[in-house]
Amino acid sequence: MRKLEKLLKDRNITEEDAIKYIEQSIPYKRTWKMWRFTLYLWKRIADDKRGIKRNRIETVVRVVVDPKYKRLYDTFPLPKFDPDREVKNLTQLIAEPRQNKEFRSKNFVYEKTETNIPQSIIDKFR
């Protein structure tokens, strides 16, 4: 933090300007939890389109073993990747009633589009 303070002082950047710049430079804020929920919903929707019926745990396993999940995992400062622990954690997190507020249409879009996933679809696949 001292290096950052020195850099800001040397460049005559105020604290308010620095905060504003940082907020503007991160336009798409997603947490690790929300990315996992998104990958899970995308997998459930893709399976449904193909007529594949899987339960929550089977879908979570498929999500966690997907290379896309591992690549995303590596972008966050997390402990060493353990697929078994990830399956357990994600399964519990999805089922947890406190997460109801996160599973809202405004938080999810279809893969490769900007169209929000309808709430009825989210409720069906959660």
SULSUL-V449859 format. One record per pair of residues at least 4 apart in sequence whose ideal C-beta (glycine too) atoms are under 8 Angstrom apart, sorted by the first residue. I is the first residue (numbers start at 1). J is the second residue. Records with the same first field share a line. If there is no record, write none. Layout:
I=J / J
This chain:
1=5
2=6
3=7
4=8
5=9
6=10
7=11
8=13 / 14 / 15 / 18
13=17 / 18 / 21
14=18
15=19
16=20
17=21
18=22
19=23
20=24
21=25
22=26
30=34 / 35 / 38
31=35
32=36 / 76 / 78
33=37 / 93 / 102
34=38 / 102 / 107
35=39 / 72
36=40 / 63 / 69 / 90 / 93
37=41 / 93 / 94 / 99 / 102 / 103 / 107 / 108
38=42 / 108
39=43 / 63 / 66 / 68 / 69 / 72
40=44 / 59 / 60 / 63 / 90 / 94
41=45 / 108 / 117 / 122 / 125 / 126
42=46 / 110 / 111
43=47 / 59 / 62 / 63 / 66
44=48 / 54 / 59 / 125
45=49 / 110 / 111 / 117 / 121 / 125
46=50 / 111
47=52 / 53 / 54 / 59
48=52 / 125
54=58 / 59 / 62
55=59
56=60 / 91 / 94 / 95
57=61 / 87 / 91
58=62
59=63
60=64 / 87 / 90 / 91 / 94
61=65 / 87
62=66
63=69 / 90
64=69 / 83 / 86 / 87 / 90
65=69 / 83
66=70
67=71
68=72
69=73 / 86
70=74 / 81
71=75
72=76
73=78 / 81 / 86
74=81
81=86
82=86
83=87
84=88
85=89
86=90
87=91
88=92
89=93
90=94
91=95
92=96
93=99
94=99 / 126
99=103
102=107
103=107 / 108 / 122 / 123 / 126
104=108 / 119 / 122
105=116 / 117 / 118 / 119 / 122
106=116
108=116 / 117 / 122
109=113 / 114 / 115 / 116 / 117
110=115 / 116 / 117
117=121 / 122
118=122
119=123
120=124
121=125
122=126
